[in-house]
Amino acid sequence: MRLAARALGALLLVPGITLSAPAQEVVRRVGRVTFRVDVSQAYPGGVVVVRLGSRGRLGSAWALLDGRRAPFYPDGGVPRALVPVAVTSEPGPATLGVGIAARGGEQRVAIPIDIARRDYRPRSIFLTGPAGALLEQQEAARDGRRLLALLHTESPKPAPGLLLPPVDAAGAGFGEYRSYSGYADVESRTDALQGERHRGLDYVVPAGTPVRAPAAGTVLHAGPFVLTGETVVIDHGHGVVSALLHLSRAGVRPGDVVSAGAVVGASGDTGLATEPMLQWRVYLHGTPVDPSALAALL
């Protein structure tokens, strides 16, 4: 898509106008382009949604927040970007950048937003000797890098649908700063990302509990990793990727296309799990986000 000449001219010459909008939406008009920013889930670990409207044709576009770039994909005919807010982001005023490709070069617009405060409690976890032995395996670092590569998958189709919990239970623990007895950098070793904030929601359920796909998508990985145990990774499209960890078994194979709610495995206690459970992580353009934030927006 290319930005029409008239739309581009207006974008360059007309100053930005902030329009009235609900408290959880920021609307800004620059020339013929309207930027609608949903900030209802704008908190550390949350998500900002940006939609573009124009009376001219739009070129390729991207959004940027705190150094994290998110492309726009068509959603119902409207360009939409799902922008992750890192769990380490500071609450308060922030600047969302939006860039649009045009004949004269890339045009950029700065949109002020606010990041709401959200506090995450620290938690200490005791690891047994066998778990510590897993951390010392050379394959663990390799697996973390392999998982990280999967988490950066970007698929233009399909658009991710409603995300639902993979088991019928309450999940907890996302964003906690975790320390592990006698061991350092445990969280960062699982996916080769920096930081010891917990990446997912933990569901304490009996071993063998059926685990469902949170949304439709394509299976990127199904098999064991040293630290996350039996693991299923699903690409939901538009940079949204689910990782289901510590399974007792995987019931799918890489390349399988699964529907929302399809059983993809069973819960267990593999890898570093300290009890029978399921851990569900959602990564947006490679950044871990609170699954409930995306569930509220999709």
Number of C-alpha atoms within 10 A of each C-alpha: 10 14 21 16 14 13 19 24 14 14 20 14 10 12 11 17 12 14 13 10 11 9 9 13 17 21 19 22 19 20 20 17 21 19 21 19 21 21 20 19 22 24 26 23 24 25 27 25 21 24 19 20 17 17 13 15 15 20 16 16 22 22 25 18 18 14 10 14 17 22 21 23 23 16 16 8 8 13 18 25 27 26 27 31 25 22 24 12 17 16 15 11 11 16 15 20 17 24 18 19 18 19 12 9 9 13 15 16 16 15 17 11 18 16 21 17 13 14 11 15 10 13 13 11 11 12 16 12 8 10 17 17 10 15 21 10 12 10 13 20 19 17 20 20 16 16 21 18 13 18 26 17 20 18 16 15 15 15 19 20 17 14 23 18 20 23 22 13 11 11 20 14 20 24 25 19 17 20 19 16 12 10 11 13 16 20 20 17 21 24 24 20 17 10 16 18 23 23 29 26 22 20 21 18 19 15 17 16 18 20 23 21 27 29 24 22 26 21 23 21 22 23 17 20 22 22 28 26 21 25 25 29 26 30 29 28 22 25 26 26 30 26 25 30 31 30 32 23 22 22 16 18 15 14 13 14 15 21 15 17 17 18 18 25 23 23 27 25 21 25 22 21 20 14 14 19 24 31 25 26 21 27 23 26 22 21 22 27 27 28 26 19 20 24 14 13 16 12
